Amino acid sequence: MKNSADELPERILKGGAPTEEEALRILQTGGAELTAILAGAHRIRERFFGNRIELCSIINAKSGRCAENCAFCAQSGHHRTDVPVYPLKSHEDIVQGAHRAQADGSHCYGIVTSGTRVQPGEELERILSAIRQIRSETTIEPSVSLGLLNVETARALADAGCVTYHHNLETARSFFPNICTTHDYEEDVQTVRLAKAAGMKVCCGGIFGLGESLEQRVEMAFTIRDLEVDSVPLNFLNPIAGTPLEGAKNLTPLDCLRIIALFRYLLPDRRISVCGGREPNLRDFQSWIFMAGASGTMIGNYLTTSGRDREADLQMLRDAEVEIDVC
C-alpha cells in the first residue's frame, strides 16, 4: 500500500479514493495492520452515519423453479434442493410482512421473487397494489427484488411508491460465467441503470465465497462504485446442499471483515449492509461488522435459510452500542 493504513482513512475523508492496489492490500492485511484498517473503516462510517445503523427485512414472496442456473442458489430449477416451491404470496401476506418488519425495527422491507423477471400481468399488479398499501399504512420503505427489469416495469414500480430496487451483480464480470450462464452480466448492469433512471434508489451488491479471487472481489467493488448505487448488501456464501457450491468453504470471519472494510473505504458515504450468510461465516465476529464499516444488517429469515433469533440480534446491537435508525 503506497500509504500506511493510518493515512488512508484521512485521505478518504478528504474526498480521496483507494487505488486498485490499495483496495487489494486491504483484502490481504492481517495482524496489527488489519486492526488499523478496521479502525479506519469504523472512523469513516461514523463520519457519515454516526452511531446509527439500519435494519432491513425481506419476504420470500415467490419461491423456487427459477430458470436461471446461478451456482449458489437453492431456488434454481437446475439444481436439486429441498427449497420450498410456491407461487406469489397473496396481497395480504405481503402487506402483513411489512407490518411485522416495521414492528421489528426494520427501515426497509424487501419483496423478493424467484425467476428471471416478473412479467406484466396479475403478478406485477399484485405487487404494485401491495406497495401502494404498504406506503399508505406504514412508514417502512418498500423495496423489491424482481429480477431483470424493462423500462415499463421500472416506471410502474416507481409510480406505485417503490423506494428501492434491489438487484445484485453477484460477483465480478470476469468471474460471472463461472456462476451463471443463463443470462449475461450486462443485463444485470442494465437493470441497475433502468431502476436509477426510473427514480428509484438502487441496492446492489453481491455474494462472496463463490471461488472468486481477491482481485475479482476488488473488480466487483469498483464496478459497483462506478454504478453509483445508493446502498450495498454484502452476502457471504452459505452453501446449500444440492447446488454446485454445496461443499464450498472459502471464507473466514476475518475475510468477511476485510470485504466489509474494502467497501467502506471505496464507498464512504453509501449504506453498506451485511445480509445473507452472516451467522455461519462471521460466527463469533458478527458484532464486528460495524467496526469494519457496515452501517446496517438484515434481521429475520433470509430467502431459503433461517436467520438468527431476533432477540439475539437485538442483544448484539445493544452490546455493540449502536442505535437503530427507524423510519
C-alpha positions in Angstrom: 0.0 0.0 0.0 1.5 3.3 -1.1 0.2 5.0 2.1 0.0 3.5 5.5 -3.2 2.1 7.0 -3.2 5.1 9.3 -3.1 7.6 6.4 -5.6 6.1 4.1 -8.8 6.9 6.2 -7.7 10.6 6.4 -7.4 10.7 2.6 -10.8 9.1 2.1 -12.4 11.6 4.5 -10.9 14.4 2.4 -12.5 13.1 -0.7 -9.8 10.8 -2.0 -10.2 7.2 -3.0 -8.2 4.0 -2.8 -6.3 2.8 -5.8 -6.9 -0.8 -7.0 -3.6 -1.7 -5.5 -4.6 -0.3 -2.1 -8.0 -2.0 -2.3 -6.3 -5.3 -2.9 -4.0 -4.7 0.0 -7.0 -4.2 2.3 -8.1 -7.8 1.5 -4.5 -9.1 2.2 -3.9 -7.4 5.5 -3.5 -9.2 8.8 -2.4 -8.6 12.4 -2.0 -5.0 13.6 -2.3 -3.7 10.0 -5.8 -5.2 9.8 -6.7 -3.7 13.1 -5.7 -0.3 11.8 -7.7 -0.9 8.6 -10.8 -1.8 10.6 -10.4 1.3 12.9 -10.2 3.5 9.8 -13.3 1.9 8.3 -15.1 2.5 11.7 -14.0 6.1 11.6 -15.3 6.6 8.1 -18.7 5.0 9.0 -19.1 7.2 12.0 -18.3 10.4 10.0 -21.2 9.7 7.6 -23.6 7.7 9.7 -22.7 8.5 13.3 -23.6 5.7 15.6 -26.9 4.8 13.9 -27.4 1.7 11.8 -30.3 0.5 9.7 -32.1 -2.9 9.8 -33.8 -4.5 6.8 -36.1 -7.4 6.4 -37.3 -9.4 3.4 -40.2 -11.7 2.4 -39.6 -14.6 0.1 -42.7 -13.7 -1.9 -42.3 -16.4 -4.6 -40.0 -19.3 -4.2 -38.3 -21.9 -6.4 -38.2 -23.1 -10.0 -36.1 -20.2 -11.3 -35.0 -20.6 -14.8 -31.5 -19.2 -14.0 -28.7 -21.5 -13.2 -26.8 -19.5 -10.5 -24.4 -22.0 -8.9 -25.1 -20.8 -5.4 -28.9 -20.6 -5.5 -31.2 -23.1 -3.8 -34.1 -21.7 -5.9 -32.7 -22.6 -9.3 -34.7 -25.1 -11.2 -31.4 -26.5 -12.5 -30.4 -27.8 -9.0 -31.9 -30.5 -6.8 -32.6 -28.9 -3.4 -35.3 -29.1 -0.8 -36.3 -25.5 -1.1 -40.0 -24.7 -0.7 -41.7 -24.1 -4.0 -44.8 -21.8 -4.1 -46.4 -19.1 -6.3 -46.5 -15.4 -5.5 -47.9 -14.9 -2.0 -51.2 -13.1 -1.5 -51.6 -9.3 -1.3 -52.5 -9.7 2.4 -49.4 -11.8 3.2 -47.0 -9.3 1.6 -48.6 -6.3 3.4 -48.7 -8.1 6.7 -45.0 -8.9 6.3 -44.3 -5.2 6.0 -46.1 -4.5 9.3 -44.1 -7.2 11.0 -40.9 -5.8 9.6 -41.7 -2.3 10.9 -42.5 -3.7 14.3 -39.1 -5.4 14.4 -37.4 -2.1 13.8 -36.6 -2.5 10.1 -36.1 0.5 7.9 -36.5 -1.3 4.6 -38.8 -4.2 3.6 -37.9 -6.2 0.5 -40.4 -8.1 -1.6 -38.3 -10.8 -3.3 -39.4 -13.1 -6.1 -37.7 -16.0 -7.7 -37.3 -16.1 -11.5 -35.6 -14.1 -14.3 -38.2 -11.3 -14.2 -41.8 -10.5 -13.3 -43.9 -10.3 -16.4 -46.7 -7.7 -16.8 -50.0 -9.1 -15.6 -51.6 -10.3 -12.4 -48.4 -10.9 -10.5 -47.0 -7.5 -11.2 -50.3 -5.8 -10.4 -50.5 -7.7 -7.1 -47.0 -6.4 -6.1 -47.8 -2.9 -7.2 -51.0 -2.9 -5.1 -49.2 -4.2 -2.1 -46.6 -1.5 -2.4 -49.3 1.2 -2.5 -50.9 -0.2 0.6 -47.6 -0.5 2.4 -46.8 3.1 1.6 -50.3 4.2 2.9 -50.3 2.1 6.1 -46.6 2.1 7.3 -43.5 4.3 7.4 -41.3 1.5 6.3 -39.6 1.9 2.9 -40.8 -0.8 0.4 -38.1 -2.4 -1.8 -38.5 -5.1 -4.4 -36.1 -7.6 -6.0 -37.9 -9.0 -9.1 -35.0 -9.9 -11.3 -34.3 -8.2 -14.6 -36.2 -5.0 -15.5 -37.5 -3.3 -18.5 -38.4 0.4 -18.8 -42.2 -0.1 -18.3 -41.9 -2.2 -15.2 -39.3 0.1 -13.7 -41.7 3.1 -14.2 -44.7 1.2 -12.8 -42.8 0.3 -9.6 -41.6 3.9 -9.1 -45.1 5.2 -9.7 -46.5 2.8 -7.1 -44.2 4.1 -4.5 -41.4 1.6 -4.5 -38.4 3.3 -2.8 -35.6 1.0 -3.7 -34.9 -1.6 -6.4 -32.6 -4.4 -5.2 -30.6 -6.2 -7.8 -27.2 -7.8 -7.1 -24.4 -8.2 -9.6 -23.5 -11.3 -7.5 -19.8 -11.3 -8.5 -17.2 -9.7 -10.8 -17.8 -9.6 -14.5 -14.7 -11.7 -15.1 -16.0 -14.5 -12.8 -19.7 -14.4 -13.6 -19.5 -17.1 -16.4 -18.3 -19.5 -13.7 -21.5 -18.8 -11.7 -24.3 -18.2 -14.2 -24.6 -18.9 -17.9 -28.3 -18.3 -18.5 -28.1 -14.5 -18.8 -25.4 -12.0 -19.5 -23.7 -9.8 -16.8 -24.6 -6.7 -18.8 -28.3 -7.4 -18.4 -27.8 -7.1 -14.6 -25.8 -3.8 -15.1 -28.6 -2.5 -17.4 -31.3 -3.4 -14.8 -29.4 -1.2 -12.2 -29.3 1.7 -14.7 -33.0 1.3 -15.6 -34.0 1.4 -11.9 -32.0 4.5 -11.3 -33.4 6.2 -14.4 -36.9 5.5 -13.2 -36.2 7.4 -10.0 -35.8 4.6 -7.6 -32.9 4.1 -5.2 -30.8 1.1 -6.1 -29.5 -1.5 -3.6 -26.8 -3.5 -5.4 -24.1 -5.8 -4.1 -23.1 -9.4 -4.3 -22.1 -12.7 -2.7 -18.6 -13.7 -1.7 -17.0 -17.0 -1.2 -18.0 -18.4 -4.6 -14.5 -19.2 -5.6 -13.6 -15.7 -6.8 -10.1 -14.3 -6.4 -9.2 -11.3 -4.2 -8.6 -9.4 -7.4 -12.1 -10.2 -8.6 -13.6 -9.0 -5.3 -11.9 -5.7 -5.9 -13.1 -5.7 -9.5 -16.7 -6.1 -8.4 -16.3 -3.4 -5.8 -15.1 -0.9 -8.3 -17.9 -1.8 -10.7 -20.5 -1.1 -8.0 -18.8 2.1 -7.1 -18.9 3.2 -10.8 -22.6 2.5 -11.0 -23.2 5.0 -8.2 -25.7 2.8 -6.3 -27.3 4.0 -3.1 -26.7 1.0 -0.9 -24.7 -2.2 -1.0 -25.8 -5.5 0.5 -22.9 -7.8 1.2 -23.7 -11.6 1.3 -21.4 -14.4 2.3 -22.0 -17.9 0.8 -23.9 -20.3 2.9 -23.5 -23.5 0.9 -26.8 -25.2 0.2 -27.0 -29.0 -0.4 -27.9 -29.8 -4.0 -26.2 -26.8 -5.5 -22.9 -26.9 -7.3 -21.3 -25.0 -4.5 -22.6 -27.2 -1.7 -19.1 -28.0 -0.4 -17.6 -24.6 -0.7 -15.8 -23.2 2.4 -13.9 -20.2 1.0 -14.3 -17.5 3.7 -13.0 -16.9 7.3 -14.6 -14.4 9.7 -11.6 -12.0 9.1 -12.1 -12.4 5.3 -15.6 -11.1 5.8 -14.4 -8.2 7.8 -11.8 -7.3 5.2 -14.5 -7.3 2.5 -16.8 -5.0 4.6 -13.9 -2.6 5.2 -13.0 -2.6 1.5 -16.5 -1.4 0.5 -16.5 1.2 3.3 -13.2 2.7 2.0 -14.4 2.6 -1.6 -17.9 3.9 -0.9 -17.5 6.0 2.3 -21.0 7.7 2.2 -23.1 4.8 1.0 -25.1 2.4 3.1 -23.4 -1.0 3.5 -25.4 -3.8 5.0 -24.4 -7.3 5.9 -27.0 -9.7 4.8 -27.1 -13.4 3.9 -24.5 -15.8 5.4 -23.7 -13.6 8.4 -24.1 -16.2 11.0 -22.2 -19.2 9.6 -19.3 -17.1 8.2 -18.7 -14.5 10.8 -19.6 -16.7 13.8 -18.2 -15.0 17.0 -17.3 -11.9 15.0 -20.8 -10.9 14.0 -20.8 -7.8 16.1 -17.5 -6.7 14.5 -19.3 -5.8 11.2 -20.0 -2.3 12.5 -16.4 -1.8 13.5 -15.5 -2.9 10.0 -17.7 -0.2 8.4 -21.1 -1.8 8.0 -24.0 0.7 8.5 -26.7 -1.9 8.6 -27.7 -5.6 8.7 -30.6 -7.8 7.8 -32.6 -9.4 10.6 -35.1 -12.2 10.4 -35.0 -15.0 7.9 -33.3 -15.0 4.5 -34.7 -16.3 1.3 -34.3 -20.0 1.9 -32.4 -20.2 5.2 -33.3 -19.1 8.7 -31.7 -16.1 10.3 -30.6 -15.8 13.9 -33.2 -15.3 16.7 -34.4 -11.7 16.6 -33.7 -11.2 20.3 -30.1 -12.4 19.9 -29.6 -9.9 17.1 -31.1 -7.1 19.2 -28.8 -8.0 22.0 -25.8 -7.9 19.6 -26.8 -4.4 18.6 -27.0 -3.3 22.3 -23.7 -4.9 23.0 -22.1 -3.1 20.0 -23.5 0.2 21.4 -25.2 1.2 18.2 -28.5 2.8 17.7 -31.2 1.6 15.4 -32.3 4.2 12.8 -36.1 3.8 12.5 -38.4 5.3 9.8 
